[in-house]
Amino acid sequence: MRLALERVSAGYGAHEVLREVSLDLQGPRTALLGANGSGKSTLLRVLSGAHEPSAGRVLVGDEPLRRDRRGLRAHRQRVQLVLQDPDDQLFSADVLRDVSFGPMNLDLPEDEVRARVSAALHVLSITHLADRPTHQLSYGERKRVALAGAVAMRPAVLLLDEPTAGLDPEGVAEVLAVLDRLVAAGTALVAATHDVELALSWSDEVVALTPDGVRHGDPVEVLDDADLLARARLHRPWPLELAARLGLPPDAKPRTLMDVTRLLRR
């Protein structure tokens, strides 16, 4: 499903953090990068319909997002936002009820709700947590429960605000494995992150927010642009930094540790 912004400006009160941003997201894995305060979370909220832009419009397919009650309800079935802090999203007494909340509000048959919740718990590998009170979960478990609640809605696009933030390396690997399964099942992902190495190795396209505009393109091209990285207050990912120091040709830019290993063995 196409999701795009057309000359969107948005902010809070008199403070605009997005100014005439135009994007046409291709996916299926989009990494959204930028310094604190650059507008990453605001952009996700605009795409989700949770924040109304002061100018411009959100396009779903070729149609503008309708901001009446029916239009927003339909949009939230297709596009789901998972917040950075799971405690901002979890509110039910236990995991099962929390993951069930969204599908139940779609007025689906009970059997369909159960099937969706069961599938979401399975894909997140948290079926064993179904009866656990949410306040007794670890931070990583709460992140996965919040993600399961969005997955149970079966969206076409999943917007993720810092999905790996605060997780240990094993937790990061588990979340990335879940995201790979979602992409394989046909869900497009847009993830805001500060992790440039993750953006380089994981994404199909990168959106970098800078004070003077937005750069959207191939991960290697965007993340190997020293001037852009300076404006966005980001550093060059270590595989590209290593390639630059070794004087590797442009067509030999590594994205992962495996790529680096192959190049060094040559």
Buried (B, 14 or more C-beta within 10 A) or exposed (E): BBBBBBEBBBBEEEEBBBBBBEBEBBBBBBBBBBBEEBBBBBBBBBBBBBBEBEEBBBBBEEEBBBEEEEBBEBBBBBBBBBBBBBEEBBEBEBBBBBBBBBBBEBEBEEEEBBBBBBBBBEBBBBBEBBEBEBEEBEBBBBBBBBBBBBBBBBBBBBBBBBBBBEBEEEBBEBBBEBBEBBBEEEBBBBBBBBBBBBBBBBBBBBBBBBEEBBBBBEBBEBBBBEEBBEBBBBBBBBBBEBBEEEEBEEEEBBBBEEBBEEBEEE
